[in-house]
Amino acid sequence: MRPTSDTPAYEVVLDWAKIPTDWDLVEVPGLAVDSKDRIFAFTRGEPPVVVFDRNGRVLDSWGTGQFRRPHAACIGPDDCLYCVDDFAHAVRKYAVDGKLLATIGPAGSPSETGYIPDDFLSVKRGGPPYNLPTSIALSASGEIYVTDGYGNSRVHKFSPDGTLLLSWGEPGSGPGQFRLPHGICVDRQGRVCVGDRMNSRIQVFAPTGEFLAQWNDVYQPNDIYIDAEDHVFVAEIGYRPDLPMPGPVPRPGDTFSRVTLRDLEGRILSRITNPDPGAPGGFLSAHAARTDSCGDLYVGEVSATRAKNQGKDRHAFNILQKFRRLRAE
């Protein structure tokens, strides 16, 4: 595809991350990029937080012993790093050097929702924060939105100082209901986009939680991110024939993990993927997508988890890739 200002195109950068040979990052469920184009990889190995420059060189690392299971990360307008630790039922705010600054909401004990462990469809009722939270996004004015998540069916909104303002969502498939709210982002108008993973859709809400719209041509969305040019990146697991899926029948090319590039109304502009999930540019389970100030794209995966579930060798798949944005001539 020839790149244009409306539809950028990308090429994979081979061997981008210069990871020391004695490190094992396992997988990268969370990514964030700060105002200095430092890329923060939130990993499930050691070390848990790795900071790269645009050329893939390691600038810093920290976090050993601080997380039970990393799940998602974002950079706020204050240039601080916000991390979601699902097994710890916790969301925390850090300085970029790893200093803990705040805990957003309660931490440590799951709320009561009727959830049965490992059964994402078992949630009986929406509950307070948290039960296995999944993702986080901040508005331009600093309000904090958290999807909650594997053991809940809600979005929680906090003030910049961490005060809970409101929560919305219940289990189900109707407007404003969720089955595993997973990814979240906020556009410049303040609209909140939520990846409703097990319903295979993205729901769009007002900042007050009022349902506005939904996008149905999505296959198990893991992450949603909006760049400075209002391009929407959606990391999708892909079609699962063993699970009931609402929405359109998958077409060729929809059956494997991908990142779709969309406009603010959800229309697909392009797809980034490779039918071979172990090849450069391919994904086994794309879980996080972020861009830097040059428009280059970074994608993290939970390929180890999915490889284990499929009885495959995790080392045969990618965990962190960079895609260079191609510029129109």
C-alpha positions in Angstrom: 0.0 0.0 0.0 1.4 3.4 -0.9 1.5 5.7 2.1 -0.6 8.9 2.3 -1.2 11.4 5.0 -4.5 9.7 5.8 -3.3 6.1 5.5 0.3 5.6 6.6 2.1 2.4 5.8 4.8 0.6 7.7 7.7 -1.8 7.3 9.1 -4.0 10.0 12.6 -3.1 11.4 14.5 -6.3 11.8 16.3 -7.0 15.1 15.3 -3.7 16.6 15.5 -4.3 20.3 19.1 -4.7 21.5 18.2 -7.0 24.5 21.2 -8.4 26.5 21.6 -12.1 25.9 21.3 -13.0 29.6 17.8 -11.3 29.8 14.5 -13.1 29.3 11.7 -10.7 28.8 9.3 -13.6 28.2 6.6 -11.4 26.6 5.6 -7.7 26.5 1.9 -7.1 27.4 2.4 -3.3 27.9 4.1 -0.5 26.0 4.3 3.3 26.5 6.3 6.1 24.8 7.1 9.3 26.6 7.7 12.9 25.3 11.4 12.1 24.8 10.6 9.1 22.6 11.8 6.7 25.3 10.0 3.4 24.8 8.9 1.6 28.0 8.4 -2.2 27.6 6.3 -3.6 30.5 7.4 -7.3 30.5 6.6 -10.5 32.2 10.3 -11.5 32.6 13.3 -9.8 34.0 13.6 -6.9 34.2 9.9 -6.0 34.3 10.4 -2.5 32.9 12.9 -1.9 30.1 13.5 1.5 28.6 14.7 1.7 25.0 15.6 4.6 22.7 14.3 4.8 19.2 17.2 2.7 17.9 16.5 -0.1 20.3 19.3 0.5 22.7 18.5 -0.1 26.4 18.6 3.1 28.4 17.4 1.8 31.8 15.6 -1.0 33.5 13.8 -1.5 36.8 10.9 -3.1 38.7 12.3 -6.4 39.9 10.1 -7.7 42.7 7.5 -4.9 42.3 4.9 -6.7 40.1 2.9 -9.9 40.3 1.9 -9.9 36.6 2.4 -6.9 34.3 -0.5 -6.3 32.0 -0.6 -2.8 30.6 1.1 0.6 30.7 0.6 4.1 29.5 2.3 7.5 29.7 0.1 10.3 31.1 0.2 14.0 30.2 2.4 14.4 33.3 5.0 12.1 31.5 4.7 9.6 34.3 4.3 5.9 33.7 1.1 4.2 34.8 1.2 0.4 35.2 -1.6 -2.1 35.5 -0.7 -5.3 37.5 -3.7 -7.6 37.1 -2.8 -10.4 39.5 -2.0 -7.7 42.2 -5.4 -6.0 41.5 -3.5 -2.8 41.4 -2.8 0.3 39.3 0.3 2.4 40.2 2.0 5.6 39.0 5.8 5.8 38.6 8.3 8.3 37.7 10.2 7.3 34.6 13.2 6.2 36.8 11.0 3.7 38.7 10.2 5.7 41.8 6.7 4.8 43.0 4.6 8.0 43.2 1.0 6.8 43.8 -1.4 3.9 43.9 -4.6 4.6 42.0 -7.5 3.0 43.9 -7.3 0.0 46.2 -4.7 -2.7 45.7 -4.2 -6.3 46.7 -7.7 -7.8 47.1 -10.2 -8.6 44.4 -13.7 -7.1 44.5 -16.7 -9.4 44.7 -18.2 -10.0 41.3 -19.0 -13.7 41.2 -16.0 -14.3 39.1 -14.7 -17.9 38.8 -10.9 -18.0 38.3 -9.9 -18.5 34.6 -13.5 -18.2 33.4 -13.7 -14.8 31.8 -17.4 -15.2 31.1 -18.4 -16.1 34.7 -18.7 -12.5 36.0 -22.2 -12.1 37.5 -22.2 -8.4 38.4 -20.1 -5.3 38.1 -18.1 -4.5 41.2 -15.9 -1.7 42.6 -12.2 -1.5 41.8 -10.5 -4.0 41.1 -10.8 -7.6 40.1 -7.9 -8.4 37.6 -7.8 -4.9 35.9 -6.6 -4.9 32.3 -5.7 -1.5 31.0 -5.4 2.3 31.6 -5.7 5.5 29.7 -5.6 9.2 30.7 -7.4 12.1 29.2 -5.6 15.3 28.2 -6.7 16.9 31.5 -5.4 14.0 33.6 -8.5 11.9 34.4 -7.7 8.3 34.7 -9.7 5.5 33.1 -9.1 1.9 34.0 -10.7 -1.2 32.4 -11.5 -3.9 35.0 -11.2 -6.5 33.4 -10.8 -10.3 33.6 -12.7 -10.6 36.9 -15.0 -7.6 36.5 -17.0 -5.9 33.8 -16.5 -2.2 34.4 -14.7 1.0 33.5 -13.6 3.1 36.5 -12.9 6.8 36.1 -10.6 8.6 38.6 -9.6 12.2 39.1 -6.0 13.1 38.5 -5.4 12.8 42.3 -6.8 9.2 42.3 -10.3 9.9 43.7 -12.9 7.5 42.2 -15.4 9.6 40.3 -17.7 7.0 38.7 -17.8 3.4 37.3 -20.0 1.9 34.6 -20.7 -1.5 33.0 -22.3 -4.8 33.8 -21.7 -8.3 32.3 -23.5 -8.8 29.0 -23.5 -8.0 25.3 -25.9 -5.0 25.2 -24.8 -1.3 24.8 -22.7 -0.4 27.8 -22.2 -4.0 28.9 -19.0 -5.9 28.7 -17.5 -9.3 28.5 -13.9 -8.7 29.4 -13.2 -5.0 28.9 -9.6 -5.1 27.9 -8.1 -2.1 26.1 -9.0 1.6 26.5 -8.1 5.0 25.1 -9.4 8.6 25.2 -9.5 10.8 22.1 -9.0 14.5 22.0 -12.7 15.1 22.3 -12.8 13.1 25.5 -14.6 10.1 24.1 -13.6 6.9 25.7 -13.0 3.8 23.5 -13.2 0.4 25.2 -12.1 -2.9 23.7 -14.9 -5.3 24.7 -12.8 -8.4 24.0 -15.1 -11.4 24.4 -17.9 -9.5 22.6 -15.5 -8.7 19.7 -16.3 -5.1 19.5 -15.1 -1.6 20.5 -17.6 0.6 22.4 -17.4 4.4 22.5 -18.6 6.4 25.5 -18.9 10.0 26.6 -16.7 10.9 29.6 -19.8 10.4 31.8 -20.1 6.8 30.7 -23.0 7.4 28.3 -22.9 4.9 25.4 -22.3 6.6 22.0 -21.4 4.0 19.4 -19.8 0.6 18.7 -17.5 -0.9 16.1 -18.3 -4.5 15.3 -15.7 -5.5 12.7 -13.1 -6.3 15.4 -11.8 -9.7 16.5 -11.0 -9.9 20.2 -9.4 -6.4 20.7 -6.5 -6.4 23.1 -5.4 -2.8 22.9 -6.5 0.6 21.5 -4.3 3.6 21.0 -4.8 6.9 19.2 -1.8 8.8 17.9 -1.2 12.5 17.5 -2.8 12.4 14.0 -6.0 10.7 15.2 -5.1 7.4 13.8 -6.6 4.6 15.9 -4.5 1.4 16.3 -6.2 -1.7 17.5 -4.3 -4.8 18.5 -6.5 -7.8 17.8 -6.0 -11.4 18.8 -7.9 -12.6 15.7 -10.8 -14.9 15.0 -11.2 -17.9 17.3 -13.3 -20.6 15.6 -13.7 -22.3 19.0 -15.5 -19.3 20.6 -18.8 -17.8 19.7 -18.2 -14.5 17.9 -20.8 -11.8 17.2 -20.4 -9.6 14.2 -19.5 -10.3 10.6 -18.2 -13.7 9.3 -14.4 -13.5 9.1 -12.8 -12.9 5.7 -9.5 -14.3 4.5 -6.8 -12.5 6.4 -8.9 -12.1 9.5 -8.0 -15.4 11.1 -4.7 -14.4 12.7 -3.5 -11.7 15.1 -3.1 -8.2 13.6 -3.0 -4.5 14.2 -5.7 -2.6 12.3 -5.3 1.1 11.6 -8.6 3.0 11.8 -10.1 6.5 11.7 -11.9 8.0 14.7 -15.2 6.5 13.4 -13.7 3.0 13.4 -13.3 2.6 9.6 -10.4 0.4 8.7 -7.7 2.2 6.8 -5.1 -0.6 6.7 -4.0 -3.8 8.4 -0.5 -4.6 9.7 0.2 -8.4 9.9 1.8 -11.4 8.4 0.1 -14.7 7.9 3.2 -16.4 9.5 3.0 -15.4 13.2 6.7 -16.2 13.7 8.0 -14.2 10.8 9.1 -10.6 10.9 5.9 -8.5 11.0 3.8 -11.4 12.2 1.9 -11.7 15.5 0.8 -14.6 17.5 -1.1 -12.4 20.0 -0.6 -8.6 19.5 -1.3 -7.0 22.9 0.1 -3.5 22.9 0.6 -0.8 20.2 2.2 2.6 20.6 3.8 5.2 18.2 6.6 7.7 18.8 6.9 11.3 17.6 8.1 10.2 14.2 5.1 8.0 13.7 7.0 4.7 14.0 5.0 1.9 15.6 5.9 -0.5 18.4 4.0 -3.7 19.1 4.3 -5.9 22.1 2.9 -9.5 22.3 1.8 -12.0 24.9 3.1 -14.7 22.5 4.5 -16.9 25.4 1.0 -17.2 26.9 -0.7 -18.1 23.7 2.1 -20.4 22.6 1.8 -22.3 25.9 -2.0 -22.6 25.4 -1.4 -24.0 21.9 1.4 -26.3 22.9 4.0 -24.4 20.9 7.5 -23.2 21.6 7.4 -19.6 22.7 10.8 -18.9 21.3 9.5 -19.4 17.8 7.5 -16.1 18.0 8.0 -12.4 18.3 7.5 -10.5 21.6 8.5 -6.9 20.6 8.7 -5.4 17.2 9.2 -2.0 15.6 7.6 -0.9 12.4 9.0 2.1 10.5 6.5 4.5 9.1 6.9 5.0 5.4 6.6 8.5 4.1 4.8 9.6 1.0 7.1 11.0 -1.7 
